Amino acid sequence: MVTPENVKEYIQQGLACEHVFVEGDGRHFEAVIVSNEFEDKGMLQQHQLVYRALGDKMETIHALSMKTLTPAQWANQTISGE
């Protein structure tokens, strides 16, 4: 069974990330991914980068919901959430 830690490692192996948080039950996962590679890209392009990083490992993941952020967006979200 795929664990949240596995999914996190898969993402980090294929995408330069400043922060990755993944939780899930072995089939359904939710991820927050912060990467400089998301700069100047729309949400669809950001998600495509994550799917590309996961590659054929997506076959073992039933569902992945993700929130992709640039480091600046992450910093603003953290500050506004305090």
Buried (B, 14 or more C-beta within 10 A) or exposed (E): EBEBEBBBBBBBEBBEBEEBEBEBEEEEBBBBBBBEBBEEBEEEEBBEBBBEBBEEBBEBBEEBEBBBBBBEBBEEEEEEEE
